[in-house]
Amino acid sequence: MPGKPLSVKVGDTLLEIVEGDITRQEVDAIVNAANRTLLGGGGVDGAIHRAGGPAVLEECRLLGGCETGDAKATTAGRMKAERVIHTVGPVWRGGDKGEARLLESCHRRCLEIARREGLRSVAFPAVSTGVYGYPMKEAARVALSTVLDEIGKHPGTLDLVRFVLFGEEAFRTWKETLEEIEGKKKTP
């Protein structure tokens, strides 16, 4: 049974941490933790391509891949979302090879695309934490800090940013990390 979601109001934007299936989210855009080809793979990437159907793959083929730290958007096909924002996260190589900078860039680029396309709600998975091996706690800290920073820099552009985590451990880690970040903000 999924844990109780955590919601935090950041200016006009609601930031949520939920446990669930990103392909079923009723948001304007879902983020895909893609590989550089954008042609599908395992984990979140495979689930999004399966749920979206052939239209997602057809548009991905036209994009010519995507560099690590960047993002590109396509249709969401058969999913409830309008768009899929595909981002390529870094492979974890010990933490001293620019992984945090690249993961931060993934989240910034996704939100830039959402703003450019007038999308008001975005759902992120835990980018790079699957087969790319990024430690969950570190990924949560980078992703949440980056998204909070972007919300602060661009008030009124997003109504909802949701992190949709697969499994209890991921959900708990992200929820605790957000609580830690929010607690530090309140401490003088």
Contacts in CASP RR format, 6 or more apart in sequence:
PFRMAT RR
TARGET T0000
AUTHOR 0000-0000-0000
METHOD contacts of the structure
MODEL  1
MPGKPLSVKVGDTLLEIVEGDITRQEVDAIVNAANRTLLGGGGVDGAIHR
AGGPAVLEECRLLGGCETGDAKATTAGRMKAERVIHTVGPVWRGGDKGEA
RLLESCHRRCLEIARREGLRSVAFPAVSTGVYGYPMKEAARVALSTVLDE
IGKHPGTLDLVRFVLFGEEAFRTWKETLEEIEGKKKTP
2 18 0 8 1.000
2 19 0 8 1.000
2 20 0 8 1.000
2 168 0 8 1.000
2 171 0 8 1.000
3 19 0 8 1.000
3 168 0 8 1.000
3 171 0 8 1.000
5 16 0 8 1.000
5 17 0 8 1.000
5 18 0 8 1.000
5 19 0 8 1.000
6 16 0 8 1.000
6 17 0 8 1.000
6 175 0 8 1.000
6 178 0 8 1.000
6 179 0 8 1.000
7 14 0 8 1.000
7 15 0 8 1.000
7 16 0 8 1.000
7 17 0 8 1.000
8 14 0 8 1.000
8 15 0 8 1.000
8 16 0 8 1.000
8 178 0 8 1.000
8 182 0 8 1.000
9 15 0 8 1.000
10 148 0 8 1.000
10 151 0 8 1.000
10 152 0 8 1.000
11 151 0 8 1.000
11 152 0 8 1.000
11 155 0 8 1.000
11 156 0 8 1.000
12 155 0 8 1.000
12 156 0 8 1.000
12 159 0 8 1.000
13 151 0 8 1.000
13 155 0 8 1.000
13 156 0 8 1.000
13 158 0 8 1.000
13 159 0 8 1.000
13 160 0 8 1.000
13 161 0 8 1.000
14 159 0 8 1.000
14 160 0 8 1.000
14 161 0 8 1.000
15 147 0 8 1.000
15 148 0 8 1.000
15 151 0 8 1.000
15 160 0 8 1.000
15 161 0 8 1.000
15 162 0 8 1.000
15 163 0 8 1.000
15 178 0 8 1.000
16 160 0 8 1.000
16 161 0 8 1.000
16 162 0 8 1.000
16 163 0 8 1.000
17 162 0 8 1.000
17 163 0 8 1.000
17 165 0 8 1.000
17 171 0 8 1.000
17 174 0 8 1.000
17 175 0 8 1.000
17 178 0 8 1.000
18 162 0 8 1.000
18 163 0 8 1.000
18 164 0 8 1.000
18 165 0 8 1.000
18 171 0 8 1.000
19 164 0 8 1.000
19 165 0 8 1.000
19 166 0 8 1.000
19 167 0 8 1.000
19 168 0 8 1.000
19 170 0 8 1.000
19 171 0 8 1.000
20 164 0 8 1.000
20 165 0 8 1.000
20 166 0 8 1.000
20 167 0 8 1.000
20 171 0 8 1.000
21 47 0 8 1.000
21 164 0 8 1.000
21 166 0 8 1.000
22 30 0 8 1.000
22 31 0 8 1.000
22 44 0 8 1.000
22 47 0 8 1.000
22 48 0 8 1.000
22 123 0 8 1.000
22 125 0 8 1.000
22 164 0 8 1.000
22 166 0 8 1.000
23 30 0 8 1.000
23 47 0 8 1.000
23 48 0 8 1.000
23 50 0 8 1.000
23 51 0 8 1.000
23 52 0 8 1.000
23 79 0 8 1.000
24 51 0 8 1.000
24 79 0 8 1.000
24 80 0 8 1.000
25 80 0 8 1.000
25 81 0 8 1.000
25 123 0 8 1.000
25 162 0 8 1.000
25 164 0 8 1.000
26 80 0 8 1.000
26 81 0 8 1.000
27 80 0 8 1.000
27 81 0 8 1.000
27 121 0 8 1.000
27 122 0 8 1.000
27 123 0 8 1.000
27 160 0 8 1.000
27 162 0 8 1.000
28 81 0 8 1.000
28 82 0 8 1.000
28 83 0 8 1.000
28 114 0 8 1.000
28 118 0 8 1.000
28 119 0 8 1.000
28 120 0 8 1.000
28 121 0 8 1.000
28 122 0 8 1.000
29 73 0 8 1.000
29 76 0 8 1.000
29 81 0 8 1.000
29 82 0 8 1.000
29 83 0 8 1.000
29 84 0 8 1.000
29 85 0 8 1.000
29 110 0 8 1.000
29 113 0 8 1.000
29 114 0 8 1.000
29 117 0 8 1.000
29 119 0 8 1.000
29 121 0 8 1.000
29 122 0 8 1.000
29 123 0 8 1.000
30 48 0 8 1.000
30 76 0 8 1.000
30 79 0 8 1.000
30 81 0 8 1.000
30 83 0 8 1.000
30 84 0 8 1.000
30 85 0 8 1.000
30 122 0 8 1.000
30 123 0 8 1.000
30 164 0 8 1.000
31 71 0 8 1.000
31 84 0 8 1.000
31 85 0 8 1.000
31 86 0 8 1.000
31 87 0 8 1.000
31 110 0 8 1.000
31 122 0 8 1.000
31 123 0 8 1.000
31 124 0 8 1.000
31 125 0 8 1.000
31 127 0 8 1.000
32 44 0 8 1.000
32 45 0 8 1.000
32 48 0 8 1.000
32 84 0 8 1.000
32 85 0 8 1.000
32 86 0 8 1.000
32 87 0 8 1.000
32 125 0 8 1.000
33 43 0 8 1.000
33 44 0 8 1.000
33 45 0 8 1.000
33 87 0 8 1.000
33 89 0 8 1.000
33 125 0 8 1.000
33 126 0 8 1.000
33 127 0 8 1.000
33 128 0 8 1.000
33 130 0 8 1.000
33 132 0 8 1.000
34 40 0 8 1.000
34 45 0 8 1.000
34 66 0 8 1.000
34 86 0 8 1.000
34 87 0 8 1.000
34 88 0 8 1.000
35 41 0 8 1.000
35 45 0 8 1.000
35 88 0 8 1.000
36 65 0 8 1.000
36 66 0 8 1.000
36 67 0 8 1.000
36 68 0 8 1.000
36 88 0 8 1.000
37 65 0 8 1.000
38 60 0 8 1.000
38 63 0 8 1.000
38 64 0 8 1.000
38 65 0 8 1.000
38 66 0 8 1.000
38 72 0 8 1.000
38 86 0 8 1.000
39 57 0 8 1.000
39 60 0 8 1.000
39 61 0 8 1.000
40 46 0 8 1.000
40 49 0 8 1.000
40 57 0 8 1.000
40 60 0 8 1.000
41 49 0 8 1.000
42 131 0 8 1.000
43 130 0 8 1.000
43 131 0 8 1.000
44 125 0 8 1.000
44 166 0 8 1.000
48 56 0 8 1.000
48 79 0 8 1.000
48 84 0 8 1.000
49 56 0 8 1.000
49 57 0 8 1.000
51 78 0 8 1.000
51 79 0 8 1.000
52 76 0 8 1.000
52 77 0 8 1.000
52 78 0 8 1.000
52 79 0 8 1.000
52 84 0 8 1.000
53 77 0 8 1.000
53 78 0 8 1.000
55 74 0 8 1.000
55 75 0 8 1.000
55 77 0 8 1.000
55 78 0 8 1.000
56 74 0 8 1.000
56 75 0 8 1.000
56 76 0 8 1.000
56 77 0 8 1.000
56 84 0 8 1.000
59 74 0 8 1.000
59 75 0 8 1.000
60 74 0 8 1.000
60 86 0 8 1.000
63 72 0 8 1.000
63 74 0 8 1.000
63 86 0 8 1.000
65 72 0 8 1.000
66 72 0 8 1.000
66 86 0 8 1.000
66 87 0 8 1.000
66 88 0 8 1.000
67 88 0 8 1.000
68 88 0 8 1.000
68 89 0 8 1.000
68 90 0 8 1.000
68 102 0 8 1.000
69 87 0 8 1.000
69 88 0 8 1.000
69 89 0 8 1.000
69 90 0 8 1.000
69 102 0 8 1.000
69 103 0 8 1.000
69 105 0 8 1.000
69 106 0 8 1.000
69 109 0 8 1.000
70 87 0 8 1.000
70 88 0 8 1.000
70 105 0 8 1.000
70 106 0 8 1.000
70 109 0 8 1.000
71 85 0 8 1.000
71 86 0 8 1.000
71 87 0 8 1.000
71 88 0 8 1.000
71 106 0 8 1.000
71 109 0 8 1.000
71 110 0 8 1.000
71 112 0 8 1.000
71 113 0 8 1.000
72 85 0 8 1.000
72 86 0 8 1.000
72 113 0 8 1.000
73 83 0 8 1.000
73 84 0 8 1.000
73 85 0 8 1.000
73 86 0 8 1.000
73 113 0 8 1.000
73 117 0 8 1.000
74 83 0 8 1.000
74 84 0 8 1.000
74 86 0 8 1.000
75 82 0 8 1.000
75 83 0 8 1.000
75 84 0 8 1.000
76 82 0 8 1.000
76 83 0 8 1.000
76 84 0 8 1.000
77 84 0 8 1.000
81 123 0 8 1.000
82 119 0 8 1.000
83 117 0 8 1.000
83 119 0 8 1.000
85 110 0 8 1.000
85 113 0 8 1.000
85 114 0 8 1.000
85 122 0 8 1.000
87 106 0 8 1.000
87 107 0 8 1.000
87 109 0 8 1.000
87 110 0 8 1.000
87 127 0 8 1.000
88 106 0 8 1.000
89 102 0 8 1.000
89 103 0 8 1.000
89 106 0 8 1.000
89 127 0 8 1.000
89 128 0 8 1.000
89 132 0 8 1.000
89 134 0 8 1.000
90 97 0 8 1.000
90 98 0 8 1.000
90 99 0 8 1.000
90 102 0 8 1.000
90 103 0 8 1.000
90 128 0 8 1.000
90 132 0 8 1.000
90 134 0 8 1.000
91 99 0 8 1.000
91 128 0 8 1.000
91 132 0 8 1.000
91 133 0 8 1.000
91 134 0 8 1.000
92 99 0 8 1.000
92 128 0 8 1.000
92 132 0 8 1.000
92 133 0 8 1.000
92 134 0 8 1.000
92 135 0 8 1.000
93 99 0 8 1.000
95 138 0 8 1.000
99 128 0 8 1.000
99 134 0 8 1.000
100 138 0 8 1.000
100 142 0 8 1.000
103 127 0 8 1.000
103 128 0 8 1.000
103 134 0 8 1.000
103 139 0 8 1.000
103 142 0 8 1.000
103 143 0 8 1.000
103 146 0 8 1.000
104 142 0 8 1.000
104 145 0 8 1.000
104 146 0 8 1.000
106 127 0 8 1.000
106 128 0 8 1.000
107 124 0 8 1.000
107 127 0 8 1.000
107 142 0 8 1.000
107 143 0 8 1.000
107 146 0 8 1.000
107 147 0 8 1.000
107 150 0 8 1.000
108 146 0 8 1.000
108 150 0 8 1.000
110 122 0 8 1.000
110 124 0 8 1.000
111 122 0 8 1.000
111 147 0 8 1.000
111 150 0 8 1.000
111 154 0 8 1.000
111 158 0 8 1.000
111 161 0 8 1.000
113 119 0 8 1.000
114 122 0 8 1.000
114 157 0 8 1.000
114 158 0 8 1.000
115 154 0 8 1.000
115 157 0 8 1.000
115 158 0 8 1.000
118 157 0 8 1.000
120 157 0 8 1.000
120 158 0 8 1.000
120 159 0 8 1.000
120 160 0 8 1.000
121 158 0 8 1.000
121 159 0 8 1.000
121 160 0 8 1.000
121 161 0 8 1.000
121 162 0 8 1.000
122 158 0 8 1.000
122 160 0 8 1.000
122 161 0 8 1.000
122 162 0 8 1.000
123 161 0 8 1.000
123 162 0 8 1.000
123 163 0 8 1.000
123 164 0 8 1.000
124 143 0 8 1.000
124 147 0 8 1.000
124 161 0 8 1.000
124 162 0 8 1.000
124 163 0 8 1.000
124 164 0 8 1.000
125 163 0 8 1.000
125 164 0 8 1.000
125 165 0 8 1.000
125 166 0 8 1.000
126 136 0 8 1.000
126 139 0 8 1.000
126 140 0 8 1.000
126 143 0 8 1.000
126 163 0 8 1.000
126 165 0 8 1.000
126 166 0 8 1.000
126 170 0 8 1.000
126 174 0 8 1.000
127 134 0 8 1.000
127 139 0 8 1.000
127 143 0 8 1.000
128 134 0 8 1.000
128 139 0 8 1.000
129 135 0 8 1.000
129 136 0 8 1.000
129 139 0 8 1.000
129 170 0 8 1.000
136 169 0 8 1.000
136 170 0 8 1.000
136 173 0 8 1.000
136 174 0 8 1.000
137 173 0 8 1.000
137 177 0 8 1.000
140 173 0 8 1.000
140 174 0 8 1.000
140 177 0 8 1.000
140 178 0 8 1.000
141 177 0 8 1.000
141 181 0 8 1.000
143 163 0 8 1.000
144 163 0 8 1.000
144 174 0 8 1.000
144 177 0 8 1.000
144 178 0 8 1.000
144 181 0 8 1.000
145 181 0 8 1.000
147 161 0 8 1.000
148 181 0 8 1.000
151 158 0 8 1.000
151 161 0 8 1.000
163 174 0 8 1.000
165 171 0 8 1.000
165 173 0 8 1.000
165 174 0 8 1.000
END
